[in-house]
Amino acid sequence: MGNFNVIYLGQLRCEATHNASGTKILTDAPVDNHGRGEAFSPTDLVCTALATCVITTIGIWAGKENIELNGTTIDVSKTMQGSPRKIARIDLILNVTGSLLTENQKSKLEEIAHHCPVAISLHPDIVQNMEFNY
């Protein structure tokens, strides 16, 4: 058995189950691509994966440095391109809260964000724009 399982429910909706925890995620095709837009689309999940990877990897670093980041948020925007339909750009606005950071700590945080596993796994044609608000 794999790490997770996906079942097609019909009408362009899928349910993904994380096998170890039983957590489920529904996806739906977006309205502009024949769907109902009632759940995350698969490309939304790619962008969500980037945002959660960024915050997780900087959280790992922050924990080692005794830096508090609780309450930090990321606003995510996705830009699609047509023919072929694909993600063209992902914009992340990080609103960093918690501990006051030095300029060196801010630089390190931003370096880690830009090099999280998802960021370096995405195709280089996808523009990844990250803005940091402290």
PLY file of the C-alpha trace (Angstrom):
ply
format ascii 1.0
element vertex 134
property float x
property float y
property float z
element edge 133
property int vertex1
property int vertex2
end_header
0.00 0.00 0.00
1.22 3.47 -0.85
1.46 6.55 1.33
-1.92 7.80 0.17
-4.81 6.74 -2.01
-6.93 8.73 -4.45
-10.42 7.75 -5.62
-12.37 9.42 -8.40
-15.86 10.23 -7.12
-17.26 11.41 -10.45
-18.17 14.86 -11.75
-14.47 15.88 -11.65
-14.21 15.37 -7.87
-11.57 13.23 -6.14
-10.94 12.19 -2.56
-7.37 11.66 -1.37
-6.74 9.74 1.84
-3.50 9.88 3.82
-3.14 6.23 4.78
-1.19 6.68 8.02
-3.64 9.18 9.55
-6.86 8.70 7.64
-6.99 12.43 6.84
-8.99 13.16 3.69
-8.78 15.95 1.11
-11.39 16.59 -1.56
-10.48 18.14 -4.89
-12.72 19.59 -7.54
-11.99 20.94 -10.98
-12.13 24.75 -11.04
-15.12 26.52 -12.58
-12.96 27.78 -15.46
-12.07 24.17 -16.34
-15.46 22.41 -16.35
-15.68 21.93 -12.57
-17.82 23.17 -9.73
-14.96 24.87 -7.85
-16.31 23.58 -4.54
-12.94 22.37 -3.22
-9.23 22.83 -3.84
-8.24 22.06 -7.42
-5.19 19.88 -8.06
-3.18 22.97 -9.04
-4.39 24.72 -5.86
-2.86 21.82 -3.93
0.48 22.36 -5.70
0.45 25.97 -4.51
-0.70 24.89 -1.05
2.13 22.36 -0.95
4.61 25.16 -1.68
3.18 27.41 1.04
3.03 24.68 3.69
6.53 23.48 2.79
7.87 27.03 3.13
6.31 27.53 6.56
7.29 24.05 7.74
10.95 24.39 6.74
11.29 27.86 8.25
9.49 26.50 11.32
12.10 23.74 11.65
14.89 26.31 11.47
13.09 28.68 13.85
12.63 25.92 16.41
16.37 25.18 16.39
17.05 28.91 16.86
14.43 29.34 19.63
12.51 31.74 17.41
8.72 31.87 17.79
6.75 32.06 14.53
3.26 31.05 15.74
0.58 33.02 13.95
2.64 33.50 10.79
0.38 33.38 7.73
0.90 32.97 4.02
-1.49 34.41 1.44
-1.29 32.39 -1.78
-2.22 33.46 -5.31
-1.97 31.29 -8.40
-1.79 32.40 -12.03
-2.62 29.85 -14.69
-1.67 29.93 -18.34
-3.50 28.25 -21.17
-2.41 25.95 -23.97
-1.02 23.97 -22.39
-2.97 24.69 -19.21
-0.45 24.90 -16.38
0.63 26.95 -13.40
2.56 29.98 -14.62
3.13 31.81 -11.34
2.71 31.33 -7.59
2.75 34.39 -5.35
3.26 33.94 -1.61
2.94 36.80 0.87
4.39 35.75 4.21
3.21 37.75 7.20
5.81 36.76 9.78
4.74 37.19 13.40
6.22 36.15 16.71
9.80 36.93 17.64
11.53 40.08 16.43
14.14 38.99 13.91
17.57 40.45 13.19
18.52 41.24 9.59
20.69 38.08 9.54
17.77 35.97 10.77
15.47 37.49 8.14
18.01 36.68 5.42
18.34 33.10 6.63
14.56 32.66 6.85
14.14 33.91 3.28
16.95 31.69 1.99
15.34 28.65 3.62
11.92 29.57 2.20
13.25 29.80 -1.35
14.98 26.43 -1.03
12.32 24.29 0.65
11.85 20.83 -0.92
8.71 21.80 -2.85
10.24 25.05 -4.15
13.23 23.24 -5.60
11.02 20.43 -6.96
8.75 22.65 -9.04
9.48 23.19 -12.72
11.81 26.17 -13.22
9.33 27.78 -15.64
6.93 28.37 -12.73
7.60 31.83 -11.30
7.76 31.63 -7.51
7.40 35.10 -6.02
7.74 35.38 -2.25
7.15 38.61 -0.32
8.05 38.81 3.36
6.31 41.17 5.77
7.88 41.40 9.23
0 1
1 2
2 3
3 4
4 5
5 6
6 7
7 8
8 9
9 10
10 11
11 12
12 13
13 14
14 15
15 16
16 17
17 18
18 19
19 20
20 21
21 22
22 23
23 24
24 25
25 26
26 27
27 28
28 29
29 30
30 31
31 32
32 33
33 34
34 35
35 36
36 37
37 38
38 39
39 40
40 41
41 42
42 43
43 44
44 45
45 46
46 47
47 48
48 49
49 50
50 51
51 52
52 53
53 54
54 55
55 56
56 57
57 58
58 59
59 60
60 61
61 62
62 63
63 64
64 65
65 66
66 67
67 68
68 69
69 70
70 71
71 72
72 73
73 74
74 75
75 76
76 77
77 78
78 79
79 80
80 81
81 82
82 83
83 84
84 85
85 86
86 87
87 88
88 89
89 90
90 91
91 92
92 93
93 94
94 95
95 96
96 97
97 98
98 99
99 100
100 101
101 102
102 103
103 104
104 105
105 106
106 107
107 108
108 109
109 110
110 111
111 112
112 113
113 114
114 115
115 116
116 117
117 118
118 119
119 120
120 121
121 122
122 123
123 124
124 125
125 126
126 127
127 128
128 129
129 130
130 131
131 132
132 133
